[in-house]
Every structure is written in C-alpha cells, then in structure tokens.
Amino acid sequence: MSRFLKRLMLAMGLALSCLCVQGNTEGRPIRFAMTPAFLHDQHALLADWRVYLETRMKRPVEFIQRDRYRDTMDLLQQQKVEFAWICDYPYVMLKKEVRLMAVAVNEGKPTYRSYLIVPARDMQTRSVMDLKGGIFAFADPYSNTGYLVPRFEIKRAGADPATFFKRTFFTWSHRKVIDAVAAGLVQGGNVDSYVWDVLNKVRPDVTAKTRVAWKSADYGFPPVVASRGVSDADFALMQSMLMKMKDDAEGRALLARLRLDSFIAGSPALYDGVAEMMAPNLGEKPNR
C-alpha cells in the first residue's frame, strides 16, 4: 500500500471518529454540582431527582456534591460541570463566567434571608454587635448569609470583622453552624434561613436549642447556573425541566421534599443587594 493511501485511510478514520463523537454528544452525562447548603446527606432524594431528570431529558444525569463552595466554583470555572446550584455570593463573583438559569421559589418568594442564631438560653442578643469578644461560627468563606452578611453588619457599625470576635472558625455547612450553636460551642452564627426553617420542620429538637436573634433583608435565593460552555439547547432543556417540575405529580413530590414551591427563570437583579454588600469588600479575599 502506498504512503498516500495510508495517509488517506488514516485521515478518513480520524474523520469518522470525530463524527461518531459528535453523534454521541446526546448520550454524554449532564453533570450537575451541588453545594452543601442543599441536600446535605439526602442521597435518596438526589437519586430520585436524577431518575426524574434522566427520564424526561433522555440523557444521563450525574449529581456531583462538594463540601466547600470554592470547590463547586472551581468546577464551574474549569467547565467540569454543566450546571450547579450555588450560593448567591459565588454567583455574583462568577457573574461573567456563568449564566443564571433558574431560581427556586421558597414560601411564595424567590428570596431568603440570613438568620443570626444564638443559644436558646441567650435572651439578650439582638444583633451581631452584641457578640463582640465572643466565639462565632461561619458557614463558608463564600457564603452570603453565613459569612458576608455578618461581616458586612460589623463593618457597617464601624468595627473591624478581623478583630471583632475572640475566635472564629468555619463549619463548612449551615447545618453544622446550627449544631455548634445548639451545643453551646459558640455564642452565635449566621445561617441560611431556608436551612434553618427546613430543619425546624424536620428536627425541631435541634432548632429548639437555638434562637433566631436577628433576620436580614431579603436576598435572591441561591441560583441554579450554567457553565459558560453549555450549549443553548442544553441550557433551554435543563431550564425547562426545572420549571416544569410543578406541573406533574412526581415533580411536585420532589419539590415538596426539597421544601420548595417551584423554579422560575429569575433575574440577575435579584442579586443586586449581595453585590452592594460586596462593594466595600473589593480587594479583600474571603478567608479560606
């Protein structure tokens, strides 16, 4: 066989391989990352949700869970996942690198708040400023409600968040902040209202050991976003599936287990409040 024919056959083989890969893109799994603010230790719910999406999308779906918000942000930036449910603080940070796809509606509104919680026996604390010199638990350095909000409130009062408390530490989840406060290990912590409210319904014995001492203004509920590399077709498909969950019995049952009403398209304007809080912190990297 001549060298020319060998090269021709090699080129044809490569071309066919490319066509096969392109033809199989619909069979590739859709990767969906979750932060620890949601579905922590709820593997059965994730499994059922995965089957629900796969059945309707005719595509394999893979949920990827990470313990820290930064890890999920890295997956998005490196385009190792197509979609992610992230906190609003990371969304604002990554706004130019991701697309807002859906926002959950919780108790009739696409918003949530930051709760300052203290041990139930503490009946005096009314704001984070009452906890000066104490031990305080943060959820995650990229959490809006569990990190940005209390630091913003301290700065707004003219104090320095870096020296305000005697000691601080990260628990890496809102549930663990609640546990730390309930156990009396800390004098306080700020948590996601959605997490506390849901836990209050399923584990009132835990939340009864805490008291909500202060509530923030409303912020846009943590959004579901798409990586910048996601095609318009895949974006539209996933967005449609999430928004249609309220329209069938199985979808409504999953939403009920999530303690949510529905998903809507949402608007970037929902997160203007978070962006405004971030402005005084420009140049200040979150503590890791």
Disulfide bonds with the S-S distance in Angstrom:
none
